[in-house]
């Protein structure tokens, strides 16, 4: 028997637009695209973690900003406190400096006043010293004028009973030995000084300076002529052991002191000559050199400086 064939049902035509639309609307499950559900969840977790981190960071930033504001406020308060303390300290220092300045000005003023007084006193002292030196020189000149005709005889033994007549005889014997014509009336005064160590010197005051100078010159000549037997007590017929006799110019107290200093200076610095004439002391370094008159201790000081 004949077979009856039926054709398959025809599929309705579809356009491309509808196909694309349907394709876009298809929702694929993770299984359809080959991704497991676990992978999808972990991705979501990461997104949540990131979101939580962002929230935590924002919260930390707010806390940090609050902390920084607090620190700045506290630091500003401390700074203001310290600045206020510094200002007060500076005010105290300025006040103290002002007081110090005023004190220094007062001290400076007092110093200037004291300096003026000191300079005035120093000038007065120099003037007084100059005036005293002038007075001393006048006194020395006056004393020297009174001793111009005096000389002294040293190392004469003192007798048991000694009078001016005895002393006049000694003076006349001395003048006779020195070949100086002298009369008793030419002797104005004669006396012996007191001396703790022994017999004092015999001071003779003649009527003229000429006779006194002749006595001084002749004793030098006599000692040079009789260098082996210089003037001594035997020449004057005096008893006892033989002693040298010295005849020298009579000096004032100041003159004796200067003569002593000059002789000491001559010994220390090799000056060969030191002598007195008319109450003045002289020095000479050696033959041919000029003589130097010593009027005061300052003259010897200047000589020391020049050496």
C-alpha positions in Angstrom: 0.0 0.0 0.0 1.2 3.3 -0.9 3.1 5.4 1.9 1.8 8.8 2.9 4.5 11.2 3.5 4.0 14.5 5.4 6.5 17.4 5.0 8.1 18.8 8.1 6.6 21.9 9.5 8.0 25.0 8.1 9.9 27.3 10.4 8.7 30.8 10.3 11.3 33.3 8.9 13.1 35.4 11.4 14.8 38.7 10.7 18.2 39.6 11.9 17.1 42.4 14.2 14.9 40.1 16.2 17.7 37.7 16.5 20.1 40.3 17.8 17.6 41.6 20.2 16.9 38.2 21.6 20.6 37.5 21.8 21.2 40.7 23.8 18.4 39.9 26.2 19.8 36.5 27.0 21.1 36.3 30.6 23.9 33.9 30.9 24.5 32.2 34.1 27.9 31.7 35.5 27.7 28.1 34.5 26.9 29.1 30.9 30.0 31.2 30.5 32.3 28.8 32.3 32.8 30.8 35.5 32.1 29.3 38.7 30.0 30.8 41.4 32.9 30.9 43.8 34.8 33.3 41.6 31.9 35.6 41.3 31.5 35.8 45.1 35.2 36.5 45.7 34.9 39.5 43.3 32.0 40.8 45.2 33.9 40.4 48.5 36.8 42.4 47.1 34.5 45.2 46.2 33.0 45.2 49.7 36.5 45.2 51.2 37.5 48.1 49.1 34.4 50.0 50.0 35.0 49.2 53.7 38.6 50.4 53.4 37.5 53.6 51.8 35.1 54.2 54.6 37.8 53.3 57.2 40.3 55.6 55.5 37.9 58.5 55.5 37.2 57.9 59.2 40.9 57.7 60.0 41.5 60.9 58.0 38.8 62.7 60.0 40.3 61.4 63.3 43.8 62.4 62.1 42.6 65.9 61.2 40.9 66.2 64.6 44.1 65.1 66.3 46.2 67.5 64.3 43.8 70.3 65.1 44.0 69.5 68.8 47.8 69.3 68.7 48.0 72.6 66.8 45.6 74.2 69.3 47.6 72.9 72.2 50.9 73.9 70.6 49.5 77.3 69.8 48.4 77.7 73.5 51.9 76.6 74.7 53.5 79.0 72.2 51.4 81.8 73.3 52.2 81.1 77.0 55.9 80.9 76.3 55.7 84.0 74.1 53.9 85.8 76.9 56.6 84.6 79.3 59.3 85.8 77.0 57.7 89.2 76.6 57.5 89.6 80.4 61.1 88.5 80.7 62.1 91.0 78.0 60.2 93.7 79.8 62.1 92.9 83.0 65.4 92.8 81.2 64.7 96.1 79.5 63.7 97.6 82.9 66.9 96.2 84.5 69.0 97.5 81.5 67.4 100.9 82.0 68.3 100.9 85.7 71.8 99.7 84.8 72.2 102.4 82.2 71.1 105.0 84.7 73.5 103.6 87.3 76.3 103.6 84.7 75.6 107.2 83.8 75.7 108.2 87.4 78.9 106.2 88.0 80.4 107.8 84.9 79.5 111.2 86.1 81.0 110.5 89.5 84.1 109.1 87.8 84.5 112.3 85.8 84.1 114.4 88.9 86.6 112.2 90.8 89.0 112.4 87.8 88.8 116.2 87.8 89.5 116.3 91.5 92.3 113.8 91.2 93.9 115.7 88.3 93.6 118.9 90.4 95.2 117.1 93.4 97.9 115.7 91.3 98.7 119.2 89.9 98.6 120.6 93.4 101.0 117.8 94.6 103.4 118.6 91.8 103.2 122.3 92.5 103.8 121.6 96.2 106.6 119.3 95.5 108.2 121.9 93.3 107.7 124.5 96.0 109.2 122.2 98.6 112.2 121.6 96.4 112.6 125.3 95.9 112.4 125.9 99.7 114.9 123.1 100.3 117.3 124.6 97.8 116.9 128.0 99.5 117.5 126.5 102.9 120.5 124.6 101.5 121.9 127.8 100.0 121.4 129.7 103.2 123.1 127.0 105.3 125.9 126.7 102.7 126.5 130.5 102.9 126.8 130.2 106.6 129.3 127.3 106.3 131.5 128.8 103.5 134.3 129.7 106.0 134.1 126.4 108.0 136.2 123.3 107.8 136.6 120.2 110.0 139.5 118.3 111.4 138.9 114.6 111.9 140.4 111.9 114.0 141.9 114.1 116.7 141.9 112.3 120.1 139.9 114.0 122.8 141.7 115.2 125.8 140.6 114.7 129.4 139.8 118.3 129.9 139.1 120.1 126.6 138.4 123.8 126.2 138.1 126.2 123.3 141.6 127.4 124.0 142.9 123.8 123.6 141.0 123.4 120.4 142.4 126.7 119.1 145.9 125.5 119.8 145.2 122.4 117.7 143.9 124.5 114.9 147.0 126.8 115.0 149.4 123.8 115.0 147.6 122.3 112.0 147.8 125.6 110.1 151.5 125.9 111.0 152.2 122.3 109.7 150.3 123.1 106.5 152.2 126.4 106.2 149.1 128.6 106.3 149.6 131.8 108.3 146.8 132.0 110.8 146.3 134.1 113.9 144.0 133.2 116.8 141.8 136.3 116.2 141.0 134.9 112.7 139.2 131.9 114.3 135.6 133.0 114.8 134.6 129.8 116.5 135.8 126.2 117.2 134.0 123.3 118.8 133.9 119.5 118.8 130.8 117.6 117.7 129.4 114.8 119.7 129.9 111.3 118.4 128.6 108.0 120.0 131.4 105.9 118.5 134.3 108.1 119.7 135.8 111.6 119.6 133.8 113.9 117.4 135.2 116.1 114.6 136.6 119.6 115.4 134.6 122.2 113.5 136.5 125.4 112.8 134.9 128.6 111.6 137.4 131.2 110.2 136.9 134.8 109.6 137.5 134.5 105.8 136.7 131.9 103.2 140.1 132.5 101.6 141.9 131.1 104.7 139.6 128.1 104.8 140.2 127.3 101.1 144.0 127.7 101.7 143.9 125.1 104.5 142.0 122.6 102.3 144.5 123.0 99.4 147.6 122.9 101.5 146.6 119.6 103.2 146.3 118.0 99.8 149.7 119.3 98.8 151.2 118.1 102.1 149.8 114.6 101.7 151.1 114.4 98.1 154.5 115.7 99.1 154.7 113.4 102.1 152.9 110.4 100.7 154.8 108.0 103.0 154.0 110.1 106.1 150.8 111.9 105.6 149.3 114.3 108.1 148.9 112.6 111.4 148.8 113.2 115.2 152.6 113.2 115.5 152.9 116.3 113.2 150.6 118.1 115.7 152.7 116.9 118.8 149.7 115.0 120.2 150.4 112.2 122.6 149.2 108.7 122.2 149.4 106.3 119.3 150.0 107.8 115.9 146.7 108.4 114.0 146.0 109.9 110.5 144.5 113.3 110.6 142.0 114.5 107.9 141.2 118.1 107.1 138.1 118.6 104.9 135.5 121.0 104.0 132.5 121.3 106.4 129.3 120.2 104.7 125.7 120.7 105.7 123.5 117.7 106.5 122.2 117.6 103.0 125.7 118.1 101.6 127.1 115.2 103.6 124.3 113.0 102.5 124.9 113.9 98.8 128.6 113.4 99.2 128.0 109.9 100.7 125.7 109.0 97.8 128.1 110.3 95.2 131.1 108.4 96.7 128.9 105.2 96.7 127.9 105.9 93.1 131.6 106.4 92.1 132.6 103.1 93.6 129.8 101.2 92.0 130.3 102.6 88.5 134.0 103.1 88.3 134.3 106.9 88.6 137.8 107.8 89.7 137.2 111.2 91.2 134.7 112.4 93.8 135.4 115.6 95.7 133.8 118.7 97.3 134.4 122.3 96.7 132.6 125.3 98.3 130.1 122.9 99.8 129.3 121.3 96.5 130.0 117.6 95.5 131.6 116.8 92.1 132.2 113.6 90.1 134.5 112.9 87.2 134.7 109.5 85.5 138.4 109.8 84.5 141.1 112.2 83.4 140.1 114.4 80.5 136.3 113.9 81.2 134.2 116.9 82.2 133.2 117.1 85.9 129.6 116.7 87.0 128.2 118.7 89.8 125.7 116.8 92.1 123.0 119.1 93.4 120.4 116.5 94.3 119.7 112.8 94.3 117.9 113.2 90.9 121.2 114.0 89.3 122.6 110.6 90.4 119.4 108.9 89.2 119.8 110.5 85.7 123.4 109.4 85.6 122.3 105.8 86.3 119.8 106.0 83.5 122.5 107.2 81.1 124.9 104.4 81.9 
